[in-house]
Amino acid sequence: MLTSITEGILCCLTGKGASLVLPLETSVPSDGFEFVEVKPGRVLRVRHIVPERHSSNSSSVHCKRKITVYRNGQLVIENLGDVLHSEILQCQDGDLEPCSTVEVELADYKEMPSSPDPNPIPPTDPSPQGEQKPAPPPRRRRRKPKRTVHIDSKRVISSCKGTHSDVALFFVHGVGGSLDIWNSQMDFFSRLGYEVIAPDLAGHGASTAPQIAAAYTFYALAEDLRAIFKRYARKRNIIIGHSYGVSFCTFLAHEYPDLVHKVVMINGGGPTALEPSLCSIFQLPSCVLHCLSPCLAWSFLKAGFARQGAKEKQLLKQGNAFNVSPFVLRAMMSGQYWPEGDEVYHAELTVPILLVHGMCDKFVPVDEDQRMAEILLFAFLKVIEEGSHMVMMECPDTVNTLLHEFFLWEPDMSRKDGNSKPETVSTGTAVSDIIQTLRTNKNMEK
């Protein structure tokens, strides 16, 4: 810590930035690692594992929904497509509710008021005949929509096995991480025959670290990942993101709806537009952050793991997590500006999404992932009680099992309702019931 303080003082006196992250010497064997130049002088380290596989069959679902934003801040989602019949992750019956109009207040994680009754029942008249009847209730004023989005498409959803040659898994880490945080998942799924791609973001792990803050904005990093995705994408791609990496998964799923087959969001938070906090500690000068780096690393260990023993410290070291320079850390936190990524942006997604949340997470409350499950079209929320923000490192077996079952899941469209009316898709209502059921399901987690 004394060394960090001394270097920080020298940084402030000389006016030079703290040493940046450069390509690191890794103890992992070089097999499967590639260095990809996404832009001139901007090189990312990528772990790429390619096994031998064959093709598979698939089925399609009609995704149809109407998203309306009103001027008073209300968001109304009407689902008009096919109904899904499925049992996913042994946690819920897949007979989804036929009524699926959801009305919520924007940026409200606590309450979700129900939709107003379009045909309210007038009150009965208890007065005797001859007396004047009470005035009828006032008619509801027609609201003027601010924005309306129509989704009408066919989504192919099928089982993705490791032996399928058209399937690829992309793992995206968050701020301060590296591809090494996915070691358990990459080893597990590569042994099952999956093609695995995991990059280091710029300034992280063994990727190069540009010396300008503009290199770490959301859009700059998103373009890096777009280049990686276009280079390695197959016909069916599954993107797994953690924390800040979830935003990039959402971006890619929105940009490439025909190529992104499924998405996994691990402790990613709610469906809100990104905007950096002006009062954050990460707005301090880089030299000050350099002095505080030991305290920041200790705070990350306390908040990122449910327990803070020798095992967790070793996991943090092996995962090369929070091993970034103060300059990169400050630029990453200041560059989290993405106004397009609001609730409507997320509601437009038609890809099936698995939400994984560590109950002990001190960075992302469970209410935010609940909100995400309510907004998304095909969303399944799984809460791991003994996990925290770094749940994929704390509970690798549980997370690997959940991910694998989600990869193999496909909707059962064989059971149809006898009604002639068009069936609908629910948006993940009754999330609290799902969470309660998941908490009692201990067999999978142990």
C-alpha positions in Angstrom: 0.0 0.0 0.0 2.9 2.4 0.8 4.2 1.8 -2.7 0.9 2.7 -4.2 0.7 5.9 -2.2 4.3 6.8 -3.3 3.6 6.2 -6.9 0.4 8.2 -6.7 2.2 11.2 -5.2 4.8 11.0 -8.0 2.0 10.8 -10.5 0.4 14.0 -9.2 3.8 15.9 -9.0 5.0 14.9 -12.5 1.6 15.2 -14.1 2.0 11.8 -15.8 -0.7 9.2 -15.8 -0.3 6.1 -13.8 1.1 3.1 -15.5 -1.4 1.5 -17.9 -2.3 -2.1 -18.2 -0.1 -3.8 -20.8 -0.4 -7.3 -22.2 0.3 -9.6 -19.2 2.2 -12.8 -18.9 -0.3 -15.5 -18.3 0.1 -18.8 -16.5 -2.6 -20.3 -18.7 -1.3 -22.4 -21.7 -1.2 -20.5 -24.9 -3.3 -23.0 -26.7 -6.6 -21.5 -27.6 -5.5 -17.9 -27.2 -5.5 -15.4 -30.1 -4.7 -11.7 -30.4 -7.2 -9.9 -32.7 -6.5 -6.3 -33.9 -10.0 -4.8 -33.9 -8.6 -1.3 -34.9 -5.1 -0.2 -35.8 -3.1 -0.5 -32.6 -6.1 -1.8 -30.6 -5.5 -5.5 -29.9 -7.7 -7.8 -27.8 -6.8 -11.1 -26.4 -9.4 -13.8 -27.2 -9.6 -17.3 -26.0 -11.1 -19.5 -28.8 -11.7 -23.2 -28.4 -13.1 -25.1 -31.4 -14.3 -28.7 -31.0 -15.8 -31.1 -33.6 -19.6 -31.1 -33.9 -22.6 -31.7 -36.2 -25.9 -29.8 -37.0 -29.4 -30.0 -35.4 -33.1 -29.3 -35.9 -35.0 -26.2 -34.7 -38.5 -24.8 -34.3 -40.0 -21.3 -34.6 -42.1 -19.0 -32.4 -44.2 -16.0 -33.5 -43.0 -13.0 -31.6 -45.6 -10.2 -31.7 -45.9 -7.4 -29.2 -46.9 -3.7 -29.1 -44.9 -1.4 -26.9 -46.4 2.0 -26.1 -44.8 4.8 -24.1 -47.1 7.6 -22.9 -46.3 11.1 -22.0 -47.2 10.6 -18.3 -44.3 8.1 -18.0 -46.3 4.8 -18.4 -45.1 1.9 -20.5 -47.7 -0.5 -21.8 -46.6 -3.9 -23.3 -49.1 -6.0 -25.2 -48.1 -9.5 -26.3 -50.0 -10.9 -29.3 -47.9 -13.8 -30.4 -47.9 -17.5 -29.8 -48.1 -19.0 -26.3 -45.1 -20.9 -25.0 -45.5 -24.3 -23.3 -42.3 -25.2 -21.5 -40.7 -26.3 -18.3 -37.4 -24.6 -17.9 -34.8 -25.1 -15.2 -37.2 -27.3 -13.1 -38.7 -24.1 -11.6 -42.0 -23.4 -13.2 -44.9 -24.8 -15.3 -44.7 -23.4 -18.7 -48.4 -22.7 -19.3 -48.1 -19.0 -19.5 -51.1 -16.7 -18.9 -53.2 -15.8 -21.9 -53.7 -12.2 -20.7 -50.4 -10.4 -21.1 -50.9 -6.7 -21.1 -48.5 -5.1 -18.7 -48.5 -1.5 -17.6 -45.7 -0.1 -15.6 -44.2 3.2 -14.5 -40.9 4.0 -16.2 -37.8 3.6 -13.9 -39.9 2.2 -11.0 -38.5 -1.0 -9.6 -40.9 -1.3 -6.7 -44.4 -1.2 -8.0 -46.1 -2.4 -11.2 -49.7 -1.2 -11.3 -52.1 -3.3 -13.3 -53.6 -2.2 -16.5 -56.9 -0.2 -16.2 -60.1 -2.1 -16.8 -61.2 -1.1 -20.3 -64.9 -1.9 -19.4 -65.4 -0.8 -15.8 -68.6 -2.1 -14.1 -70.8 0.8 -13.0 -71.9 0.8 -9.4 -75.3 -0.6 -8.6 -78.1 1.7 -7.7 -79.4 0.9 -4.2 -81.8 3.8 -4.1 -85.6 3.2 -4.5 -87.4 4.0 -7.7 -88.3 7.6 -8.3 -85.2 9.0 -6.8 -82.5 10.6 -9.0 -79.8 8.1 -10.0 -76.2 9.0 -9.3 -74.2 10.3 -12.2 -72.3 7.7 -14.2 -68.5 7.5 -13.6 -66.5 9.9 -15.8 -65.2 8.4 -19.0 -61.5 7.7 -19.1 -59.6 10.3 -21.1 -57.8 8.8 -24.1 -54.1 9.1 -23.5 -51.8 10.3 -26.3 -48.9 7.9 -26.9 -45.4 9.5 -27.1 -43.9 6.5 -28.9 -45.2 3.2 -30.2 -43.1 0.2 -31.2 -44.5 -2.9 -33.1 -42.6 -6.2 -33.0 -43.7 -8.8 -35.5 -41.2 -11.5 -36.3 -40.5 -15.2 -36.3 -38.0 -16.4 -33.7 -36.3 -19.7 -34.1 -35.7 -21.3 -30.7 -34.1 -24.7 -30.4 -31.9 -26.8 -28.3 -28.2 -26.0 -28.5 -25.9 -28.9 -27.8 -22.2 -29.0 -27.8 -22.2 -31.4 -30.7 -23.9 -28.8 -33.0 -21.5 -27.2 -35.4 -23.6 -24.0 -35.8 -23.4 -23.0 -32.1 -20.9 -20.7 -30.5 -20.7 -19.3 -26.9 -19.5 -15.8 -26.3 -18.5 -14.8 -22.7 -18.2 -11.0 -21.9 -16.8 -9.8 -18.6 -17.5 -6.5 -16.9 -15.5 -3.6 -15.4 -12.2 -4.7 -13.9 -12.5 -8.3 -15.0 -10.9 -10.4 -17.7 -11.7 -13.5 -19.6 -10.1 -15.5 -16.8 -13.2 -15.0 -14.6 -14.9 -17.5 -17.0 -12.3 -20.2 -16.6 -14.8 -22.7 -15.0 -17.4 -22.1 -17.6 -15.0 -22.2 -20.6 -13.5 -25.5 -19.4 -16.9 -27.0 -18.6 -18.5 -26.2 -21.9 -15.4 -26.8 -24.1 -15.3 -30.3 -22.6 -19.0 -30.8 -23.7 -18.0 -29.9 -27.2 -19.1 -26.2 -27.4 -17.1 -23.6 -29.3 -16.1 -21.0 -26.8 -15.1 -17.3 -27.5 -14.1 -15.0 -24.6 -12.3 -11.7 -25.2 -10.5 -9.3 -22.8 -12.0 -5.8 -23.1 -9.6 -3.0 -23.9 -7.3 -2.2 -20.9 -8.2 -5.5 -19.2 -6.4 -8.8 -19.0 -3.8 -9.1 -21.8 -5.4 -6.7 -24.2 -3.7 -3.4 -25.0 -4.6 -0.3 -23.0 -5.0 2.9 -25.1 -4.0 6.1 -23.3 -7.0 8.1 -24.2 -10.3 8.0 -22.2 -12.4 8.0 -25.4 -11.2 4.4 -26.0 -13.2 3.2 -23.0 -16.7 4.6 -23.8 -19.6 2.3 -24.2 -19.7 2.8 -27.9 -16.0 2.2 -28.4 -16.1 -1.0 -26.4 -19.3 -2.1 -28.2 -17.6 -1.7 -31.5 -14.7 -3.8 -30.3 -17.1 -6.6 -29.4 -19.0 -6.2 -32.6 -15.8 -6.9 -34.5 -15.1 -9.9 -32.3 -18.7 -11.2 -32.8 -18.6 -10.8 -36.6 -15.3 -12.6 -36.7 -16.3 -15.7 -34.7 -20.1 -15.8 -35.0 -21.9 -19.0 -36.2 -25.4 -19.5 -37.3 -26.6 -19.7 -33.7 -24.8 -17.8 -31.0 -25.3 -17.6 -27.3 -23.9 -14.5 -25.5 -23.2 -14.7 -21.7 -22.5 -11.4 -20.0 -21.6 -10.4 -16.4 -22.3 -7.0 -14.8 -21.4 -4.2 -17.3 -20.8 -7.0 -19.9 -24.6 -7.6 -19.9 -25.1 -4.2 -21.6 -22.9 -5.3 -24.5 -24.8 -8.6 -24.8 -28.1 -6.6 -25.0 -26.5 -4.4 -27.7 -25.4 -7.4 -29.8 -28.7 -9.1 -29.4 -30.5 -6.0 -30.6 -28.1 -5.4 -33.5 -28.0 -9.0 -34.7 -31.4 -10.6 -33.9 -31.0 -13.3 -36.5 -27.6 -14.4 -35.2 -28.1 -14.2 -31.4 -30.0 -17.3 -30.4 -30.1 -16.9 -26.6 -28.6 -14.6 -24.0 -27.6 -15.1 -20.3 -27.4 -12.0 -18.1 -25.5 -12.5 -14.8 -26.0 -9.7 -12.2 -26.6 -7.2 -14.9 -29.2 -4.9 -13.2 -32.3 -3.3 -14.5 -33.3 -2.2 -18.0 -32.3 1.4 -17.7 -30.2 3.7 -19.9 -26.6 4.0 -18.7 -25.3 7.3 -17.4 -22.1 7.8 -15.3 -22.5 9.0 -11.8 -21.0 12.5 -11.2 -20.6 11.8 -7.5 -18.8 8.5 -7.8 -15.4 7.9 -6.2 -14.2 6.9 -9.7 -14.5 10.6 -10.8 -11.4 11.3 -8.7 -8.1 11.9 -10.5 -6.2 8.8 -11.6 -3.3 9.5 -9.2 -5.7 9.6 -6.2 -7.3 6.3 -7.4 -3.9 4.9 -7.6 -3.3 5.7 -3.9 -6.7 4.2 -3.0 -6.2 1.0 -5.2 -5.6 -1.3 -2.2 -8.7 -0.1 -0.5 -10.7 -0.4 -3.7 -9.5 -4.0 -4.2 -10.5 -4.8 -0.6 -13.9 -3.2 -1.1 -14.5 -5.2 -4.3 -13.6 -8.4 -2.4 -16.1 -7.5 0.3 -18.9 -6.6 -2.0 -18.3 -9.0 -4.8 -18.1 -12.2 -2.8 -20.5 -13.6 -0.3 -17.5 -14.8 1.8 -14.1 -13.2 2.0 -11.9 -16.2 2.9 -8.6 -17.5 1.4 -10.6 -19.3 -1.4 -12.2 -16.0 -2.6 -8.9 -14.2 -2.5 -7.4 -16.9 -4.6 -10.3 -16.8 -7.0 -9.9 -13.1 -7.4 -6.2 -13.5 -8.2 -6.7 -16.4 -10.6 -9.4 -14.6 -12.4 -7.1 -11.6 -12.9 -10.1 -9.5 -11.7 -9.8 -5.9 -10.6 -6.3 -5.9 -11.9 -6.6 -2.8 -14.1 -4.9 0.6 -13.9 -6.6 3.6 -12.2 -6.7 5.4 -15.5 -8.6 2.5 -17.2 -10.9 2.1 -14.2 -11.8 5.8 -14.2 -12.3 5.9 -18.0 -14.5 2.8 -17.9 -16.7 4.2 -15.2 -16.9 7.6 -16.8 -17.7 6.2 -20.2 -20.8 4.3 -19.2 -23.1 6.5 -21.2 -25.7 4.7 -23.3 -29.0 6.6 -23.5 -30.5 4.2 -26.0 -30.5 1.3 -23.6 -33.8 2.1 -21.9 -36.8 -0.1 -21.1 -38.2 0.1 -24.6 -34.9 -1.0 -26.0 -34.9 -4.1 -23.8 -38.6 -4.7 -24.4 -37.9 -4.9 -28.2 -35.7 -8.0 -27.7 -37.3 -11.3 -28.9 -34.4 -13.6 -27.8 -34.9 -16.0 -24.9 -32.9 -14.6 -21.9 -31.8 -16.3 -18.7 -31.3 -14.0 -15.7 -28.9 -15.3 -13.0 -28.7 -13.3 -9.8 -26.6 -13.9 -6.7 -28.8 -13.1 -3.7 -25.8 -11.7 -1.7 -24.9 -9.2 -4.5 -24.2 -5.8 -2.9 -23.8 -4.1 -6.3 -27.0 -5.1 -8.0 -30.2 -5.6 -5.9 -32.6 -8.4 -6.9 -35.3 -5.8 -7.6 -33.5 -4.7 -10.7 -33.3 -8.2 -12.1 -37.0 -8.7 -11.3 -37.7 -5.6 -13.3 -35.7 -6.9 -16.2 -37.7 -10.2 -16.1 -40.9 -8.2 -16.3 -39.9 -6.1 -19.2 -38.3 -8.8 -21.4 -40.5 -11.0 -23.7 -38.9 -14.4 -22.9 -37.2 -14.1 -19.5 -36.4 -16.7 -16.9 -35.0 -15.6 -13.6 -32.9 -17.8 -11.3 -31.7 -16.6 -7.9 -28.7 -18.4 -6.2 -28.9 -17.7 -2.5 -25.3 -18.5 -1.7 -23.9 -16.4 -4.6 -22.9 -12.8 -4.8 -21.8 -10.5 -7.7 -19.1 -13.0 -8.8 -21.5 -15.9 -8.6 -19.9 -17.7 -11.6 -16.7 -17.9 -9.7 -18.2 -18.7 -6.3 -20.7 -21.3 -7.5 -19.3 -22.6 -10.8 -21.2 -26.0 -10.7 -24.5 -24.4 -10.1 -24.0 -21.7 -12.8 -22.7 -24.2 -15.3 -25.8 -26.5 -14.7 -28.2 -23.6 -15.1 -26.5 -22.4 -18.3 -26.4 -25.8 -19.8 -30.1 -26.5 -19.1 -30.9 -23.2 -20.7 -28.8 -24.0 -23.8 -30.7 -27.3 -24.2 -34.1 -25.7 -23.6 -36.6 -25.3 -26.4 -40.3 -24.3 -26.2 -42.9 -27.0 -26.4 -45.4 -25.8 -29.1 -47.3 -29.1 -29.3 -50.0 -28.2 -26.7 -52.5 -25.7 -28.1 -55.4 -24.0 -26.6 -58.8 -24.9 -28.0 -59.9 -21.2 -28.2 -60.1 -19.6 -31.7 -58.7 -16.3 -30.3 -55.0 -15.7 -30.9 -52.8 -16.8 -28.0 -50.5 -14.5 -26.3 -47.0 -14.5 -24.6 -46.6 -13.4 -21.1 -43.8 -11.1 -20.1 -42.6 -12.8 -17.0 -45.4 -11.8 -14.6 -45.5 -13.4 -11.2 -41.7 -13.1 -10.9 -42.0 -13.2 -7.1 -43.6 -16.6 -7.3 -40.8 -17.9 -9.5 -38.2 -16.6 -7.1 -40.0 -18.3 -4.2 -40.1 -21.6 -6.1 -36.4 -21.2 -7.0 -35.3 -20.7 -3.4 -37.0 -24.0 -2.4 -35.3 -25.9 -5.2 -32.1 -26.9 -3.4 -31.3 -30.1 -5.3 -29.9 -28.3 -8.3 -27.8 -25.9 -6.4 -26.1 -28.5 -4.1 
